[in-house]
Amino acid sequence: MKILIIEDEISLLEEVAIFLRNAGHLCECASTYYEAEDKLALFDYEMIVLDITLPGGDGLDLLKTLKQKHSETGIIIISAKNSLDDKLLGLNIGADDYITKPFHLSELNARVNAVFRRKFHKGDSKVSIAEFVINADAKSVSVLGNPVILTPREYELLEYMTINKNRMLSKQSIAEHLWGDDFDSDNYDFLYVHINNLRKKLVDAGAQDRIKSIYGLGYRFTV
């Protein structure tokens, strides 16, 4: 899962990023309103962890923009504010959850995973797509009942493609999802290797070859 953490307390920002990365997520960081605004304009994320109070602007304004332009993105507000009004305002604007500082990092991760399941897997940790069963909690995949051993990167690639099934995904967007916003767009060799390895493992397990190359543009997972 690709997550943008927007938090002005640098120590907390780093702690959250390290914890979520260790939990298997790809995390990008922003510590000011304008830095967050720039990243949201340039890149896509599946989840936003958003502080309300930011240098240079109001986090709730970012939330409003997010819901207009990226309605499918999951959003969890974190804030030192503990009033009911703040919670209700954030949730009414479109946040999916709200956690108050101080919080346990394990609780934040649990909420991130819960929002992800609700947004992309209809609340179920196991999702069936064609001949695949994807277990989001275990980060595992089976084909026709047979487990397929994937690397973490291959799993993230398959999950990203199935979430966006039947949509053309550019090479750039896939690479940024797997390696972060600083990916070197001049070289897609690593992406080709992961695509080919994933395709071979799935076909060898009995799946149809559903990863289709769109010449010069990207890939589509067809269902």
GICORNOR-V763190 format. One record per backbone hydrogen bond with DSSP energy under -1.0 kcal/mol. CO is the residue of the C=O (numbers start at 0). NH is the residue of the N-H. Records with the same first field share a line. If there is no record, write none. Layout:
CO->NH + NH
This chain:
0->25
1->45 + 46
2->27
3->48
4->29
5->50
7->9
8->12
9->13
10->14
11->15
12->16
13->17
14->18
15->19
16->20
17->21
18->22
19->24
20->23
25->2
27->4
29->6
31->35
32->36
33->37
34->38
35->39
36->40
37->41
38->42
45->73
46->3
47->75
48->5
49->77
51->58
53->56
54->32
56->53
57->60 + 61
58->62
59->63
60->64
61->65
62->66
63->67
64->68
65->69
69->72
73->47
74->95 + 96
75->49
76->98
78->100
82->86
83->87
84->88
85->89
86->90
87->91
88->92
89->93 + 94
96->76
98->78
103->107
104->108
105->109
106->110
107->111
108->112
109->113
110->114
111->115
112->116
113->117
114->118
115->119
116->120 + 122
120->123
124->135
126->133
128->131
130->143
131->128
132->141
133->126
134->138 + 139
139->134
140->147
141->132
142->145
145->142
150->154
151->155
152->156
153->157
154->158
155->159
156->160
157->161
158->162
159->163
161->164
163->166
168->218
169->173
170->174
171->175
172->176
173->177
174->178
175->179
179->182
183->186
187->191
188->192
189->193
190->194
191->195
192->196
193->197
194->198
195->199
196->200
197->201
198->202
199->203
200->204
201->206
202->205
207->209
209->221
211->219
213->216 + 217
216->170
217->213
218->168
219->211
220->165
